[in-house]
């Protein structure tokens, strides 16, 4: 195998592939990336057996073939190359790959190509979605996906699409995000899958990097495949029943307040500096006013007031500062609707300008008065 390609373009694709390559597998080939050239097409491939990517390379192919190289080392080498063009040549007899650029030469030992698995190809048909709305929807809900592997079903984002609607739902059991996006083009056949959040994050990165206009999604019983221009990302689906988010969202609220999103988010960011060591952020409501405060023993305290259209019996509710901040920052509107009932019931944050298309539920923290 012998390829010649632009160093900058190679580095860009290699960075995306290296993020997917395994760092923990006992199979050494999974810690590598595969350079694959066949029938005039060159690809860079990587997988950790959960997520896999196939990225197109704009290369001149002098001779076809396939080789696996250590992902992190190759990335560091290509990043350091002095020339605008790089040559990658397999020396089969020596068991290494020679990488040359300008006056620099590197020879890297190969990993076992036989141990590198075949990656899923896109199925026939599939669902085609506009890239822009898809990216925006992932961004709005992804913060709520759990990072705790002891409950795998919550580490995913429930993706469903039908007719003119795309919906994504994520929860870690402490907060819940639901984003519904109206699609210009109708969906030919319905889709529903619990997709690992990290896989969707990679889809977004690749889509933004390649500036694709659309994303095609196909699925099998346990795999989902995203096609983005010439790039293909595949992922295992998460087994288990995703929580019914409709049952978790309260139907009514005693208080509904319309507040300037950036003003409230700024106060929350400032006061959160003193909500350390799991100290709650306190929201105290009284006639016409919201007082946001935090106190951490041996550190200090902070408070700031904001005029709000509140009326009724005063009450105080506590939230995890990071969760509340994430909710406010996920809203894409000038104003937010804050819906509350009591100190022990979940709070809702909604976009004020898009008719309930984004909903963020956050559980309260019991306060010690």
C-alpha positions in Angstrom: 0.0 0.0 0.0 1.3 3.4 -0.9 -0.6 6.7 -0.5 0.2 10.4 -1.0 -2.1 13.0 0.6 -2.2 16.6 2.0 -0.8 16.6 5.5 -3.5 19.1 6.9 -6.4 17.1 5.5 -4.9 13.8 6.8 -4.5 15.3 10.2 -8.1 16.5 10.3 -9.5 13.1 9.6 -7.0 11.4 11.9 -8.1 13.5 14.8 -11.7 12.3 14.3 -10.6 8.7 14.0 -8.3 8.7 17.0 -11.2 9.9 19.2 -13.0 6.6 18.4 -10.1 4.2 18.6 -10.2 2.1 21.8 -7.9 3.0 24.7 -8.9 0.0 26.9 -9.3 -3.1 24.7 -7.1 -6.1 25.1 -7.2 -6.4 21.3 -4.2 -4.3 20.3 -5.6 -3.6 16.8 -8.6 -1.7 18.3 -6.2 0.9 19.6 -5.2 1.6 16.1 -6.6 3.2 12.9 -6.8 1.3 9.7 -5.7 2.9 6.4 -7.6 1.1 3.7 -7.2 1.7 -0.1 -9.1 -0.3 -2.6 -10.7 0.3 -6.1 -9.4 3.9 -6.1 -11.0 4.8 -2.8 -9.0 5.5 0.4 -10.5 5.5 3.9 -9.4 5.9 7.5 -11.2 3.6 9.8 -11.4 3.2 13.6 -13.6 1.4 16.2 -13.8 0.4 19.8 -16.5 -2.2 19.0 -19.2 0.2 20.3 -18.7 3.1 17.8 -17.0 2.9 14.4 -16.0 5.5 11.8 -15.1 5.3 8.1 -13.6 8.6 6.9 -12.8 9.3 3.3 -9.3 10.4 2.4 -8.5 12.5 -0.7 -5.3 10.5 -1.6 -3.3 9.5 -4.6 -3.2 5.7 -4.5 0.0 4.3 -6.0 -0.8 0.8 -4.7 -3.8 -0.5 -2.8 -3.9 -2.4 0.5 -4.7 -2.1 4.2 -2.6 -1.5 7.3 -3.3 -0.8 11.0 -1.1 1.7 12.9 -1.3 2.9 16.5 -3.8 5.8 16.6 -2.2 8.1 19.2 1.3 7.7 17.9 0.3 8.2 14.3 -1.7 11.3 15.3 1.4 12.8 17.1 3.6 12.0 14.1 1.4 13.5 11.5 0.8 16.6 13.7 4.6 17.1 13.8 5.3 16.7 10.1 7.1 19.7 8.4 5.8 19.3 4.8 2.4 20.1 3.2 2.3 16.6 1.7 2.8 13.2 3.3 3.7 9.8 1.8 2.5 6.7 3.6 4.0 3.4 2.3 3.7 -0.1 3.7 7.0 -2.0 3.8 5.6 -5.6 4.1 8.9 -7.3 4.5 10.0 -5.1 7.3 6.6 -5.1 9.0 6.4 -1.3 9.2 5.0 1.8 7.5 7.3 4.5 6.2 5.9 8.0 6.6 7.8 10.8 4.8 7.2 14.5 4.6 9.7 17.1 3.4 12.9 16.0 5.1 11.3 13.9 7.9 11.1 10.1 7.8 9.3 7.9 10.4 8.9 4.2 10.4 6.1 2.8 12.5 5.6 -0.9 13.4 2.2 -2.1 12.2 -0.6 -3.8 14.3 -2.3 -7.0 13.2 -4.6 -6.1 10.3 -6.3 -9.5 10.7 -7.6 -8.4 14.1 -9.3 -5.3 12.8 -13.1 -5.9 12.4 -15.2 -5.1 9.4 -17.4 -2.1 10.0 -21.1 -1.9 9.1 -22.1 -0.4 5.8 -25.2 1.7 5.4 -28.4 -0.2 4.7 -30.5 0.4 1.7 -33.0 3.3 2.1 -32.9 4.9 5.5 -34.1 8.2 6.9 -32.6 11.5 5.5 -32.6 14.5 7.8 -31.3 18.1 7.4 -28.0 18.4 9.2 -28.7 21.8 10.8 -31.8 20.8 12.8 -30.3 17.4 13.7 -27.1 19.1 15.1 -29.2 21.7 17.0 -31.4 19.1 18.6 -28.4 17.0 19.8 -26.8 20.1 21.3 -29.9 21.0 23.2 -30.4 17.7 25.0 -27.0 16.1 25.2 -26.0 17.6 28.6 -28.8 15.6 30.3 -27.5 12.2 29.2 -25.9 10.2 32.0 -22.2 9.5 32.2 -22.7 6.7 34.7 -22.2 3.3 33.0 -23.9 1.5 35.8 -27.2 2.5 34.2 -26.4 2.1 30.5 -29.9 2.9 29.2 -29.5 6.5 30.5 -26.2 7.1 28.7 -28.1 7.3 25.5 -30.3 9.8 23.7 -33.7 8.5 22.5 -33.9 9.6 18.9 -37.3 9.4 17.2 -38.4 10.8 13.8 -41.8 10.5 12.0 -43.6 12.6 9.4 -42.4 16.2 10.0 -41.1 15.8 13.5 -37.7 15.0 15.0 -37.6 14.4 18.8 -34.7 13.7 21.1 -34.9 12.9 24.8 -32.1 12.5 27.4 -32.1 12.1 31.2 -29.7 11.1 34.0 -32.6 10.7 36.5 -31.8 14.1 38.0 -32.8 16.2 35.0 -34.6 15.6 31.7 -34.3 17.3 28.3 -36.8 17.0 25.5 -36.4 18.8 22.2 -38.9 18.6 19.4 -37.9 19.9 16.0 -40.2 20.6 13.0 -38.8 19.2 9.8 -39.3 20.8 6.4 -39.2 17.4 4.6 -41.4 14.6 5.7 -39.9 11.3 7.0 -40.6 8.4 4.7 -40.5 5.8 7.5 -40.5 6.2 11.3 -37.3 5.8 13.3 -36.8 5.3 17.0 -33.5 4.3 18.7 -31.6 4.8 21.9 -28.2 6.0 20.6 -25.1 6.4 22.8 -24.6 10.1 23.5 -20.9 9.9 22.6 -21.8 8.5 19.2 -24.1 11.4 18.5 -21.4 13.8 19.7 -19.1 12.3 17.0 -21.8 12.6 14.4 -22.2 16.3 15.2 -18.4 16.8 15.0 -18.1 15.1 11.6 -21.1 16.9 10.2 -19.8 20.3 11.3 -16.3 19.5 10.0 -17.4 18.3 6.6 -20.3 20.9 6.4 -22.8 18.4 5.1 -26.3 19.4 4.2 -28.0 16.2 5.2 -27.5 13.1 7.4 -28.9 9.7 6.4 -29.7 7.2 9.2 -30.3 3.5 8.7 -30.6 0.9 11.4 -30.6 -2.8 12.0 -31.7 -4.7 15.1 -28.7 -3.6 17.2 -26.8 -1.1 15.0 -27.4 2.4 13.7 -25.5 3.9 10.8 -25.1 7.6 10.0 -24.0 8.6 6.5 -22.5 12.1 6.3 -21.3 12.8 2.8 -18.5 10.4 2.3 -18.1 9.6 6.0 -19.9 6.8 7.8 -20.4 6.4 11.6 -21.9 3.3 13.1 -22.9 2.6 16.7 -24.3 -0.2 18.7 -27.8 0.6 20.1 -28.4 0.6 23.8 -30.5 -2.3 25.1 -33.2 -1.7 27.7 -36.4 0.3 28.1 -35.8 4.1 28.0 -38.0 6.0 30.6 -41.3 7.3 29.4 -40.6 11.0 29.5 -44.3 11.9 29.2 -45.0 10.4 32.6 -42.2 12.4 34.2 -43.3 15.9 33.0 -45.8 17.6 35.3 -49.0 18.7 33.5 -49.6 21.8 35.6 -47.6 24.3 37.7 -48.7 26.8 40.4 -46.3 29.4 39.2 -45.2 30.3 35.6 -42.7 33.1 35.3 -41.3 34.7 32.1 -37.7 35.8 32.7 -34.9 37.2 30.5 -32.8 34.1 29.9 -29.4 35.7 29.7 -30.0 37.9 32.8 -31.0 34.9 34.9 -28.2 32.7 33.5 -25.7 35.4 34.3 -26.8 35.5 37.9 -26.8 31.8 38.2 -23.3 31.6 36.8 -22.0 34.2 39.3 -23.7 32.9 42.4 -22.7 29.3 41.5 -19.1 30.2 42.2 -20.0 30.0 45.9 -22.1 26.8 45.5 -19.2 24.4 46.2 -18.9 21.0 47.8 -22.4 20.0 46.7 -24.0 23.1 48.2 -27.3 23.9 46.6 -28.2 27.0 44.7 -31.2 28.6 46.5 -34.0 30.4 44.7 -36.2 32.4 47.1 -39.4 33.8 45.6 -41.3 36.7 47.1 -43.7 39.3 45.7 -42.1 40.6 42.5 -38.6 39.3 43.3 -36.3 36.3 43.0 -33.3 36.1 45.3 -30.6 33.7 44.1 -28.1 32.7 46.8 -25.5 30.1 47.7 -23.4 29.4 50.8 -20.5 27.0 51.3 -19.1 26.7 54.8 -15.5 27.7 55.1 -15.7 29.3 51.6 -18.2 32.1 51.6 -21.6 33.1 50.4 -23.2 35.1 47.6 -26.6 36.5 46.7 -28.2 38.5 43.9 -31.8 39.7 43.4 -33.8 39.8 40.1 -37.2 41.4 39.6 -39.7 38.7 38.4 -43.5 38.6 38.0 -44.1 36.4 41.1 -47.1 36.7 43.3 -48.5 34.5 46.1 -47.1 32.8 49.1 -43.2 33.1 49.3 -41.3 29.9 49.0 -37.7 28.7 48.5 -36.4 25.9 46.3 -32.9 24.5 45.9 -31.2 23.1 42.7 -27.9 21.7 41.7 -26.1 24.7 40.4 -24.6 23.0 37.4 -27.9 21.4 36.4 -29.8 24.7 36.6 -27.1 26.5 34.6 -27.1 23.7 31.9 -30.9 24.1 31.5 -30.7 27.8 31.0 -27.8 27.6 28.6 -29.7 24.9 26.5 -32.6 27.3 25.8 -32.4 29.1 22.5 -34.7 32.0 23.1 -34.5 35.5 24.6 -36.9 34.6 27.4 -37.5 31.4 29.4 -40.6 30.2 31.2 -39.9 28.9 34.7 -42.6 26.6 36.0 -42.7 25.7 39.6 -45.1 24.2 42.1 -43.4 23.7 45.4 -40.0 23.2 47.0 -40.2 19.4 46.6 -41.6 19.2 43.1 -39.4 19.3 39.9 -39.0 22.6 38.1 -39.5 23.1 34.4 -37.5 25.4 32.1 -39.0 26.0 28.7 -38.3 28.2 25.7 -40.7 31.1 25.8 -40.7 31.7 22.0 -41.1 28.2 20.4 -44.4 26.9 21.8 -43.0 24.2 24.1 -40.5 22.7 21.6 -37.8 22.5 24.3 -38.5 21.4 27.9 -35.9 20.9 30.6 -37.0 19.3 33.9 -34.7 19.5 36.9 -35.2 17.8 40.3 -34.9 20.0 43.4 -32.6 19.5 46.3 -34.1 19.3 49.8 -33.0 22.4 51.7 -31.9 22.4 55.3 -33.4 25.6 56.7 
